[in-house]
Amino acid sequence: MKHILPLIAASALCISTASAHPADKPPTQNETAMTTHTLTSKYSFDETVSRLETAIKSKGMDIFAVIDHQEAARRNGLTMQPAKVIVFGTPKAGTPLMVKDPAFALQLPLRVLVTETDGKVRTAYTDTRALIVGSRISFDEVANTLANAEKLIQKTVGE
């Protein structure tokens, strides 16, 4: 029996090490698919950004920033595809979550990326359940707030 415990520990270590992601290789799209949702918009890049901004505001949420990565690249002599990140939310929903778990402030405000690659406009955002992993926040606490923002994005780019 005393020889079995070290064997179990060694096996567990081998399994956990084998499944760990190498530090020098970024995760593939399949590995991030569970946490990031990517949708193809049926609208142009500018129209997708505009529709999302309008939809977000119509639900009483604030747009705290729109980060234009393409413009930032251009100012630094670089080129890249169109890419904007809309940073949004509402203190009414986010504040109680951050009071309960101060570290949850690292997940808020919410963000949605709009980009255009290969002639297709896509949006990407983090899955609500992935946002709360490792926090003291339960899904029930965000089902009518953060999860609704996710549904709003889906509806807005898919209409």
N, CA and C atoms as an extended XYZ file, in Angstrom:
477
Properties=species:S:1:pos:R:3:atomname:S:1:resname:S:1:resid:I:1 pbc="F F F"
N         0.828       -1.202        0.000 N   MET     1
C         0.000        0.000        0.000 CA  MET     1
C         0.863        1.252        0.000 C   MET     1
N         1.974        1.221        0.807 N   LYS     2
C         2.792        2.429        0.866 CA  LYS     2
C         3.527        2.688       -0.444 C   LYS     2
N         3.666        1.673       -1.309 N   HIS     3
C         4.308        1.868       -2.609 CA  HIS     3
C         3.322        2.387       -3.657 C   HIS     3
N         2.040        2.235       -3.399 N   ILE     4
C         1.016        2.668       -4.348 CA  ILE     4
C         0.850        4.184       -4.332 C   ILE     4
N         0.929        4.808       -3.168 N   LEU     5
C         0.744        6.261       -3.086 CA  LEU     5
C         1.762        7.030       -3.918 C   LEU     5
N         3.067        6.731       -3.834 N   PRO     6
C         4.011        7.448       -4.699 CA  PRO     6
C         3.725        7.213       -6.182 C   PRO     6
N         3.277        6.006       -6.532 N   LEU     7
C         2.945        5.708       -7.916 CA  LEU     7
C         1.768        6.551       -8.392 C   LEU     7
N         0.757        6.677       -7.551 N   ILE     8
C        -0.411        7.498       -7.889 CA  ILE     8
C         0.005        8.957       -8.039 C   ILE     8
N         0.818        9.446       -7.127 N   ALA     9
C         1.282       10.834       -7.195 CA  ALA     9
C         2.094       11.073       -8.458 C   ALA     9
N         2.978       10.146       -8.799 N   ALA    10
C         3.793       10.293      -10.007 CA  ALA    10
C         2.919       10.269      -11.252 C   ALA    10
N         1.918        9.395      -11.276 N   SER    11
C         1.007        9.324      -12.422 CA  SER    11
C         0.224       10.618      -12.581 C   SER    11
N        -0.262       11.141      -11.471 N   ALA    12
C        -1.015       12.397      -11.519 CA  ALA    12
C        -0.145       13.527      -12.036 C   ALA    12
N         1.110       13.567      -11.606 N   LEU    13
C         2.033       14.603      -12.066 CA  LEU    13
C         2.273       14.483      -13.562 C   LEU    13
N         2.468       13.268      -14.044 N   CYS    14
C         2.684       13.058      -15.476 CA  CYS    14
C         1.472       13.489      -16.293 C   CYS    14
N         0.300       13.132      -15.822 N   ILE    15
C        -0.924       13.491      -16.541 CA  ILE    15
C        -1.112       14.999      -16.563 C   ILE    15
N        -0.915       15.657      -15.424 N   SER    16
C        -1.113       17.110      -15.383 CA  SER    16
C        -0.068       17.826      -16.213 C   SER    16
N         1.159       17.331      -16.229 N   THR    17
C         2.213       17.958      -17.027 CA  THR    17
C         1.957       17.749      -18.508 C   THR    17
N         1.495       16.571      -18.876 N   ALA    18
C         1.235       16.281      -20.283 CA  ALA    18
C         0.105       17.128      -20.831 C   ALA    18
N        -0.865       17.467      -19.994 N   SER    19
C        -1.999       18.254      -20.483 CA  SER    19
C        -1.769       19.752      -20.365 C   SER    19
N        -0.702       20.159      -19.705 N   ALA    20
C        -0.404       21.583      -19.580 CA  ALA    20
C         0.002       22.128      -20.934 C   ALA    20
N        -0.339       23.365      -21.197 N   HIS    21
C        -0.017       23.989      -22.466 CA  HIS    21
C         1.392       24.547      -22.417 C   HIS    21
N         2.234       24.246      -23.404 N   PRO    22
C         3.590       24.786      -23.397 CA  PRO    22
C         3.568       26.308      -23.371 C   PRO    22
N         4.467       26.891      -22.613 N   ALA    23
C         4.494       28.346      -22.444 CA  ALA    23
C         4.816       29.072      -23.738 C   ALA    23
N         5.565       28.435      -24.637 N   ASP    24
C         5.976       29.127      -25.851 CA  ASP    24
C         4.978       29.000      -26.997 C   ASP    24
N         3.896       28.261      -26.797 N   LYS    25
C         2.891       28.101      -27.843 CA  LYS    25
C         1.564       28.679      -27.383 C   LYS    25
N         1.012       29.646      -28.121 N   PRO    26
C        -0.295       30.189      -27.735 CA  PRO    26
C        -1.380       29.153      -27.970 C   PRO    26
N        -2.498       29.278      -27.248 N   PRO    27
C        -3.592       28.336      -27.456 CA  PRO    27
C        -4.165       28.474      -28.858 C   PRO    27
N        -4.640       27.391      -29.412 N   THR    28
C        -5.255       27.428      -30.734 CA  THR    28
C        -6.695       27.904      -30.610 C   THR    28
N        -7.332       28.168      -31.745 N   GLN    29
C        -8.731       28.601      -31.730 CA  GLN    29
C        -9.605       27.553      -31.054 C   GLN    29
N        -9.322       26.270      -31.293 N   ASN    30
C       -10.122       25.224      -30.659 CA  ASN    30
C        -9.989       25.268      -29.149 C   ASN    30
N        -8.796       25.603      -28.642 N   GLU    31
C        -8.598       25.655      -27.204 CA  GLU    31
C        -9.283       26.861      -26.580 C   GLU    31
N        -9.462       27.930      -27.339 N   THR    32
C       -10.112       29.115      -26.793 CA  THR    32
C       -11.600       29.153      -27.113 C   THR    32
N       -12.062       28.219      -27.912 N   ALA    33
C       -13.457       28.247      -28.360 CA  ALA    33
C       -14.451       28.157      -27.211 C   ALA    33
N       -14.068       27.540      -26.126 N   MET    34
C       -14.987       27.400      -25.003 CA  MET    34
C       -15.162       28.713      -24.244 C   MET    34
N       -14.227       29.639      -24.378 N   THR    35
C       -14.321       30.882      -23.626 CA  THR    35
C       -14.600       32.091      -24.505 C   THR    35
N       -14.249       32.028      -25.767 N   THR    36
C       -14.468       33.146      -26.670 CA  THR    36
C       -15.428       32.717      -27.768 C   THR    36
N       -16.482       33.504      -27.929 N   HIS    37
C       -17.431       33.231      -29.005 CA  HIS    37
C       -17.123       34.180      -30.157 C   HIS    37
N       -17.070       33.646      -31.356 N   THR    38
C       -16.845       34.450      -32.546 CA  THR    38
C       -18.046       34.274      -33.463 C   THR    38
N       -18.617       35.398      -33.865 N   LEU    39
C       -19.779       35.391      -34.755 CA  LEU    39
C       -19.451       36.171      -36.012 C   LEU    39
N       -19.928       35.704      -37.146 N   THR    40
C       -19.779       36.449      -38.387 CA  THR    40
C       -20.971       37.384      -38.509 C   THR    40
N       -20.679       38.664      -38.735 N   SER    41
C       -21.738       39.655      -38.885 CA  SER    41
C       -22.177       39.703      -40.337 C   SER    41
N       -23.441       39.967      -40.545 N   LYS    42
C       -23.902       40.118      -41.923 CA  LYS    42
C       -23.865       41.576      -42.368 C   LYS    42
N       -23.255       42.423      -41.548 N   TYR    43
C       -23.153       43.848      -41.849 CA  TYR    43
C       -21.696       44.225      -42.103 C   TYR    43
N       -21.501       45.405      -42.670 N   SER    44
C       -20.143       45.908      -42.883 CA  SER    44
C       -19.476       46.164      -41.532 C   SER    44
N       -18.174       46.386      -41.568 N   PHE    45
C       -17.435       46.652      -40.336 CA  PHE    45
C       -18.025       47.854      -39.598 C   PHE    45
N       -18.118       49.003      -40.296 N   ASP    46
C       -18.617       50.220      -39.649 CA  ASP    46
C       -20.058       50.066      -39.175 C   ASP    46
N       -20.880       49.396      -39.971 N   GLU    47
C       -22.278       49.206      -39.577 CA  GLU    47
C       -22.383       48.279      -38.362 C   GLU    47
N       -21.532       47.276      -38.297 N   THR    48
C       -21.538       46.373      -37.137 CA  THR    48
C       -21.171       47.135      -35.875 C   THR    48
N       -20.124       47.959      -35.957 N   VAL    49
C       -19.723       48.770      -34.797 CA  VAL    49
C       -20.868       49.685      -34.387 C   VAL    49
N       -21.461       50.368      -35.360 N   SER    50
C       -22.553       51.301      -35.083 CA  SER    50
C       -23.761       50.589      -34.473 C   SER    50
N       -24.128       49.452      -35.025 N   ARG    51
C       -25.279       48.699      -34.510 CA  ARG    51
C       -25.036       48.249      -33.070 C   ARG    51
N       -23.817       47.780      -32.786 N   LEU    52
C       -23.504       47.352      -31.422 CA  LEU    52
C       -23.566       48.527      -30.456 C   LEU    52
N       -22.993       49.665      -30.851 N   GLU    53
C       -23.028       50.847      -29.977 CA  GLU    53
C       -24.469       51.268      -29.700 C   GLU    53
N       -25.294       51.292      -30.734 N   THR    54
C       -26.698       51.675      -30.578 CA  THR    54
C       -27.435       50.687      -29.677 C   THR    54
N       -27.222       49.400      -29.890 N   ALA    55
C       -27.898       48.373      -29.086 CA  ALA    55
C       -27.475       48.454      -27.623 C   ALA    55
N       -26.193       48.653      -27.388 N   ILE    56
C       -25.680       48.755      -26.014 CA  ILE    56
C       -26.316       49.946      -25.301 C   ILE    56
N       -26.314       51.097      -25.961 N   LYS    57
C       -26.902       52.303      -25.363 CA  LYS    57
C       -28.405       52.148      -25.149 C   LYS    57
N       -29.081       51.458      -26.077 N   SER    58
C       -30.539       51.295      -25.962 CA  SER    58
C       -30.932       50.475      -24.734 C   SER    58
N       -30.013       49.699      -24.209 N   LYS    59
C       -30.275       48.895      -23.010 CA  LYS    59
C       -29.807       49.595      -21.738 C   LYS    59
N       -29.468       50.884      -21.861 N   GLY    60
C       -29.081       51.662      -20.687 CA  GLY    60
C       -27.656       51.435      -20.220 C   GLY    60
N       -26.859       50.795      -21.053 N   MET    61
C       -25.463       50.571      -20.685 CA  MET    61
C       -24.604       51.718      -21.196 C   MET    61
N       -23.476       51.898      -20.528 N   ASP    62
C       -22.519       52.925      -20.919 CA  ASP    62
C       -21.462       52.331      -21.835 C   ASP    62
N       -21.014       53.127      -22.796 N   ILE    63
C       -19.830       52.769      -23.574 CA  ILE    63
C       -18.695       53.584      -22.979 C   ILE    63
N       -17.782       52.892      -22.324 N   PHE    64
C       -16.684       53.558      -21.631 CA  PHE    64
C       -15.554       53.928      -22.578 C   PHE    64
N       -15.375       53.139      -23.631 N   ALA    65
C       -14.306       53.407      -24.596 CA  ALA    65
C       -14.551       52.584      -25.850 C   ALA    65
N       -14.022       53.082      -26.949 N   VAL    66
C       -13.927       52.306      -28.179 CA  VAL    66
C       -12.462       52.375      -28.579 C   VAL    66
N       -11.804       51.250      -28.521 N   ILE    67
C       -10.377       51.189      -28.825 CA  ILE    67
C       -10.221       50.808      -30.290 C   ILE    67
N        -9.628       51.703      -31.060 N   ASP    68
C        -9.428       51.481      -32.488 CA  ASP    68
C        -7.990       51.002      -32.693 C   ASP    68
N        -7.809       49.703      -32.745 N   HIS    69
C        -6.470       49.130      -32.880 CA  HIS    69
C        -5.840       49.472      -34.225 C   HIS    69
N        -6.636       49.518      -35.276 N   GLN    70
C        -6.107       49.848      -36.597 CA  GLN    70
C        -5.556       51.273      -36.610 C   GLN    70
N        -6.277       52.203      -36.005 N   GLU    71
C        -5.816       53.590      -35.945 CA  GLU    71
C        -4.547       53.707      -35.107 C   GLU    71
N        -4.488       53.004      -33.993 N   ALA    72
C        -3.280       53.030      -33.154 CA  ALA    72
C        -2.085       52.476      -33.928 C   ALA    72
N        -2.308       51.423      -34.680 N   ALA    73
C        -1.234       50.853      -35.499 CA  ALA    73
C        -0.788       51.865      -36.553 C   ALA    73
N        -1.761       52.508      -37.218 N   ARG    74
C        -1.448       53.490      -38.258 CA  ARG    74
C        -0.602       54.625      -37.695 C   ARG    74
N        -0.952       55.116      -36.498 N   ARG    75
C        -0.190       56.207      -35.877 CA  ARG    75
C         1.250       55.806      -35.580 C   ARG    75
N         1.492       54.532      -35.522 N   ASN    76
C         2.835       54.037      -35.241 CA  ASN    76
C         3.509       53.434      -36.469 C   ASN    76
N         2.987       53.790      -37.646 N   GLY    77
C         3.595       53.355      -38.891 CA  GLY    77
C         3.360       51.893      -39.235 C   GLY    77
N         2.337       51.302      -38.659 N   LEU    78
C         2.035       49.891      -38.898 CA  LEU    78
C         0.686       49.755      -39.578 C   LEU    78
N         0.469       48.633      -40.219 N   THR    79
C        -0.829       48.379      -40.839 CA  THR    79
C        -1.424       47.103      -40.260 C   THR    79
N        -2.716       47.097      -40.182 N   MET    80
C        -3.448       45.907      -39.740 CA  MET    80
C        -4.888       46.009      -40.203 C   MET    80
N        -5.610       44.928      -40.074 N   GLN    81
C        -7.016       44.881      -40.449 CA  GLN    81
C        -7.829       45.782      -39.517 C   GLN    81
N        -9.030       46.194      -39.941 N   PRO    82
C        -9.893       46.950      -39.037 CA  PRO    82
C       -10.166       46.131      -37.776 C   PRO    82
N       -10.042       46.780      -36.628 N   ALA    83
C       -10.292       46.097      -35.352 CA  ALA    83
C       -10.618       47.138      -34.295 C   ALA    83
N       -11.828       47.059      -33.766 N   LYS    84
C       -12.242       47.946      -32.676 CA  LYS    84
C       -12.770       47.098      -31.527 C   LYS    84
N       -12.432       47.524      -30.318 N   VAL    85
C       -12.954       46.881      -29.118 CA  VAL    85
C       -13.864       47.887      -28.427 C   VAL    85
N       -15.115       47.508      -28.251 N   ILE    86
C       -16.078       48.345      -27.537 CA  ILE    86
C       -16.070       47.884      -26.082 C   ILE    86
N       -15.787       48.822      -25.181 N   VAL    87
C       -15.731       48.541      -23.743 CA  VAL    87
C       -17.012       49.116      -23.142 C   VAL    87
N       -17.831       48.253      -22.537 N   PHE    88
C       -19.157       48.707      -22.119 CA  PHE    88
C       -19.638       48.005      -20.858 C   PHE    88
N       -20.691       48.559      -20.282 N   GLY    89
C       -21.309       47.944      -19.113 CA  GLY    89
C       -22.187       48.940      -18.395 C   GLY    89
N       -22.624       48.554      -17.216 N   THR    90
C       -23.419       49.433      -16.380 CA  THR    90
C       -23.013       49.242      -14.930 C   THR    90
N       -22.704       50.329      -14.247 N   PRO    91
C       -22.340       50.209      -12.833 CA  PRO    91
C       -23.421       49.538      -11.985 C   PRO    91
N       -24.687       49.676      -12.376 N   LYS    92
C       -25.766       49.032      -11.612 CA  LYS    92
C       -25.591       47.518      -11.571 C   LYS    92
N       -25.102       46.942      -12.646 N   ALA    93
C       -24.895       45.490      -12.688 CA  ALA    93
C       -23.513       45.106      -12.172 C   ALA    93
N       -22.508       45.865      -12.547 N   GLY    94
C       -21.138       45.492      -12.210 CA  GLY    94
C       -20.710       45.769      -10.785 C   GLY    94
N       -21.184       46.869      -10.215 N   THR    95
C       -20.738       47.251       -8.869 CA  THR    95
C       -21.022       46.181       -7.821 C   THR    95
N       -22.241       45.635       -7.735 N   PRO    96
C       -22.476       44.596       -6.726 CA  PRO    96
C       -21.562       43.373       -6.896 C   PRO    96
N       -21.232       43.046       -8.136 N   LEU    97
C       -20.344       41.910       -8.386 CA  LEU    97
C       -18.932       42.200       -7.886 C   LEU    97
N       -18.477       43.437       -8.111 N   MET    98
C       -17.133       43.813       -7.665 CA  MET    98
C       -17.066       43.997       -6.155 C   MET    98
N       -18.188       44.349       -5.532 N   VAL    99
C       -18.234       44.431       -4.068 CA  VAL    99
C       -18.114       43.022       -3.492 C   VAL    99
N       -18.822       42.081       -4.089 N   LYS   100
C       -18.765       40.693       -3.620 CA  LYS   100
C       -17.382       40.084       -3.842 C   LYS   100
N       -16.785       40.364       -4.992 N   ASP   101
C       -15.476       39.807       -5.338 CA  ASP   101
C       -14.652       40.907       -6.008 C   ASP   101
N       -13.852       41.654       -5.222 N   PRO   102
C       -13.091       42.774       -5.775 CA  PRO   102
C       -12.229       42.408       -6.986 C   PRO   102
N       -11.698       41.206       -7.033 N   ALA   103
C       -10.861       40.799       -8.165 CA  ALA   103
C       -11.669       40.670       -9.455 C   ALA   103
N       -12.995       40.588       -9.336 N   PHE   104
C       -13.842       40.498      -10.525 CA  PHE   104
C       -13.759       41.777      -11.361 C   PHE   104
N       -13.246       42.834      -10.772 N   ALA   105
C       -13.054       44.086      -11.518 CA  ALA   105
C       -12.111       43.890      -12.701 C   ALA   105
N       -11.286       42.856      -12.659 N   LEU   106
C       -10.413       42.562      -13.796 CA  LEU   106
C       -11.202       42.058      -15.003 C   LEU   106
N       -12.429       41.602      -14.790 N   GLN   107
C       -13.271       41.088      -15.877 CA  GLN   107
C       -14.219       42.149      -16.436 C   GLN   107
N       -14.340       43.245      -15.740 N   LEU   108
C       -15.278       44.297      -16.135 CA  LEU   108
C       -14.531       45.580      -16.460 C   LEU   108
N       -15.090       46.436      -17.276 N   PRO   109
C       -16.317       46.307      -18.044 CA  PRO   109
C       -16.187       45.210      -19.109 C   PRO   109
N       -17.322       44.897      -19.683 N   LEU   110
C       -17.368       43.901      -20.750 CA  LEU   110
C       -16.730       44.472      -22.010 C   LEU   110
N       -16.335       43.574      -22.904 N   ARG   111
C       -15.699       44.004      -24.151 CA  ARG   111
C       -16.211       43.146      -25.306 C   ARG   111
N       -16.339       43.776      -26.455 N   VAL   112
C       -16.650       43.042      -27.679 CA  VAL   112
C       -15.717       43.563      -28.770 C   VAL   112
N       -15.099       42.642      -29.475 N   LEU   113
C       -14.204       42.970      -30.582 CA  LEU   113
C       -14.983       42.891      -31.883 C   LEU   113
N       -14.771       43.879      -32.744 N   VAL   114
C       -15.269       43.818      -34.114 CA  VAL   114
C       -14.036       43.902      -34.997 C   VAL   114
N       -13.882       42.950      -35.889 N   THR   115
C       -12.726       42.946      -36.779 CA  THR   115
C       -13.153       42.453      -38.154 C   THR   115
N       -12.310       42.692      -39.134 N   GLU   116
C       -12.602       42.230      -40.487 CA  GLU   116
C       -11.370       41.528      -41.026 C   GLU   116
N       -11.523       40.246      -41.318 N   THR   117
C       -10.436       39.463      -41.903 CA  THR   117
C       -11.006       38.591      -43.010 C   THR   117
N       -10.214       38.377      -44.029 N   ASP   118
C       -10.628       37.519      -45.146 CA  ASP   118
C       -11.971       37.939      -45.731 C   ASP   118
N       -12.236       39.247      -45.736 N   GLY   119
C       -13.474       39.760      -46.301 CA  GLY   119
C       -14.709       39.541      -45.449 C   GLY   119
N       -14.521       39.074      -44.218 N   LYS   120
C       -15.656       38.829      -43.327 CA  LYS   120
C       -15.519       39.659      -42.061 C   LYS   120
N       -16.655       40.216      -41.645 N   VAL   121
C       -16.696       40.976      -40.392 CA  VAL   121
C       -17.087       40.007      -39.288 C   VAL   121
N       -16.293       40.018      -38.230 N   ARG   122
C       -16.546       39.102      -37.114 CA  ARG   122
C       -16.574       39.867      -35.801 C   ARG   122
N       -17.352       39.346      -34.879 N   THR   123
C       -17.331       39.866      -33.514 CA  THR   123
C       -16.843       38.742      -32.613 C   THR   123
N       -16.170       39.127      -31.547 N   ALA   124
C       -15.708       38.139      -30.572 CA  ALA   124
C       -15.918       38.712      -29.180 C   ALA   124
N       -16.325       37.841      -28.270 N   TYR   125
C       -16.541       38.260      -26.885 CA  TYR   125
C       -16.331       37.052      -25.993 C   TYR   125
N       -16.074       37.310      -24.728 N   THR   126
C       -15.832       36.239      -23.772 CA  THR   126
C       -17.154       35.692      -23.253 C   THR   126
N       -17.244       34.384      -23.222 N   ASP   127
C       -18.412       33.690      -22.707 CA  ASP   127
C       -18.672       34.094      -21.253 C   ASP   127
N       -19.926       34.307      -20.910 N   THR   128
C       -20.296       34.730      -19.554 CA  THR   128
C       -19.812       33.744      -18.501 C   THR   128
N       -19.986       32.475      -18.751 N   ARG   129
C       -19.541       31.479      -17.768 CA  ARG   129
C       -18.028       31.526      -17.589 C   ARG   129
N       -17.298       31.786      -18.658 N   ALA   130
C       -15.840       31.880      -18.555 CA  ALA   130
C       -15.429       33.099      -17.737 C   ALA   130
N       -16.205       34.182      -17.835 N   LEU   131
C       -15.889       35.386      -17.060 CA  LEU   131
C       -15.917       35.127      -15.561 C   LEU   131
N       -16.812       34.261      -15.125 N   ILE   132
C       -16.984       34.067      -13.682 CA  ILE   132
C       -16.157       32.915      -13.113 C   ILE   132
N       -15.505       32.154      -13.979 N   VAL   133
C       -14.681       31.038      -13.498 CA  VAL   133
C       -13.616       31.568      -12.546 C   VAL   133
N       -13.500       30.933      -11.403 N   GLY   134
C       -12.488       31.322      -10.423 CA  GLY   134
C       -12.884       32.496       -9.548 C   GLY   134
N       -14.087       33.016       -9.753 N   SER   135
C       -14.549       34.138       -8.930 CA  SER   135
C       -15.541       33.623       -7.887 C   SER   135
N       -15.997       34.534       -7.063 N   ARG   136
C       -17.031       34.190       -6.079 CA  ARG   136
C       -18.429       34.494       -6.621 C   ARG   136
N       -18.519       34.685       -7.913 N   ILE   137
C       -19.776       35.032       -8.571 CA  ILE   137
C       -20.393       33.755       -9.150 C   ILE   137
N       -21.686       33.567       -8.922 N   SER   138
C       -22.379       32.409       -9.499 CA  SER   138
C       -23.098       32.846      -10.779 C   SER   138
N       -23.400       31.878      -11.633 N   PHE   139
C       -24.088       32.209      -12.877 CA  PHE   139
C       -25.453       32.824      -12.604 C   PHE   139
N       -26.131       32.366      -11.569 N   ASP   140
C       -27.443       32.932      -11.228 CA  ASP   140
C       -27.365       34.432      -10.984 C   ASP   140
N       -26.226       34.895      -10.478 N   GLU   141
C       -26.064       36.322      -10.187 CA  GLU   141
C       -25.860       37.157      -11.446 C   GLU   141
N       -25.494       36.530      -12.552 N   VAL   142
C       -25.238       37.278      -13.784 CA  VAL   142
C       -26.162       36.873      -14.935 C   VAL   142
N       -27.056       35.932      -14.678 N   ALA   143
C       -27.931       35.417      -15.737 CA  ALA   143
C       -28.789       36.510      -16.366 C   ALA   143
N       -29.204       37.499      -15.578 N   ASN   144
C       -30.059       38.564      -16.101 CA  ASN   144
C       -29.303       39.847      -16.401 C   ASN   144
N       -27.985       39.807      -16.320 N   THR   145
C       -27.191       41.009      -16.600 CA  THR   145
C       -26.115       40.690      -17.634 C   THR   145
N       -25.014       40.113      -17.203 N   LEU   146
C       -23.907       39.835      -18.120 CA  LEU   146
C       -24.326       38.890      -19.243 C   LEU   146
N       -25.082       37.867      -18.913 N   ALA   147
C       -25.530       36.916      -19.935 CA  ALA   147
C       -26.442       37.596      -20.952 C   ALA   147
N       -27.206       38.588      -20.524 N   ASN   148
C       -28.059       39.320      -21.463 CA  ASN   148
C       -27.237       40.153      -22.435 C   ASN   148
N       -26.092       40.642      -21.994 N   ALA   149
C       -25.216       41.393      -22.897 CA  ALA   149
C       -24.721       40.474      -24.012 C   ALA   149
N       -24.425       39.252      -23.657 N   GLU   150
C       -23.999       38.254      -24.643 CA  GLU   150
C       -25.106       38.022      -25.676 C   GLU   150
N       -26.337       37.888      -25.210 N   LYS   151
C       -27.482       37.689      -26.108 CA  LYS   151
C       -27.694       38.911      -27.000 C   LYS   151
N       -27.466       40.093      -26.441 N   LEU   152
C       -27.623       41.328      -27.210 CA  LEU   152
C       -26.635       41.369      -28.380 C   LEU   152
N       -25.407       40.968      -28.131 N   ILE   153
C       -24.398       40.932      -29.198 CA  ILE   153
C       -24.846       39.961      -30.288 C   ILE   153
N       -25.270       38.781      -29.885 N   GLN   154
C       -25.711       37.766      -30.850 CA  GLN   154
C       -26.860       38.287      -31.706 C   GLN   154
N       -27.830       38.896      -31.072 N   LYS   155
C       -29.004       39.406      -31.785 CA  LYS   155
C       -28.622       40.554      -32.721 C   LYS   155
N       -27.760       41.424      -32.268 N   THR   156
C       -27.415       42.622      -33.035 CA  THR   156
C       -26.640       42.306      -34.306 C   THR   156
N       -25.718       41.370      -34.264 N   VAL   157
C       -24.934       41.071      -35.466 CA  VAL   157
C       -25.622       40.045      -36.354 C   VAL   157
N       -26.643       39.382      -35.816 N   GLY   158
C       -27.322       38.351      -36.589 CA  GLY   158
C       -28.639       38.767      -37.197 C   GLY   158
N       -29.130       39.970      -36.855 N   GLU   159
C       -30.439       40.404      -37.373 CA  GLU   159
C       -30.391       40.629      -38.863 C   GLU   159
